[in-house]
């Protein structure tokens, strides 16, 4: 006996695309912030070593 299965939509809705773009942009921003904080921490450590 076969059961009916619903096919997945061929394309994602625009809402999903917008969320994915925002998440991607946010991740890029957070990487930049992390790198800036990391550089500041290194600079402070170098100053304290002198």
Secondary structure by P-SEA (a helix, b strand, c coil): cbbbbbbccccccaaaaaaaaaaaaaaaaaaaaaaaaaaaaaaaaaaaac
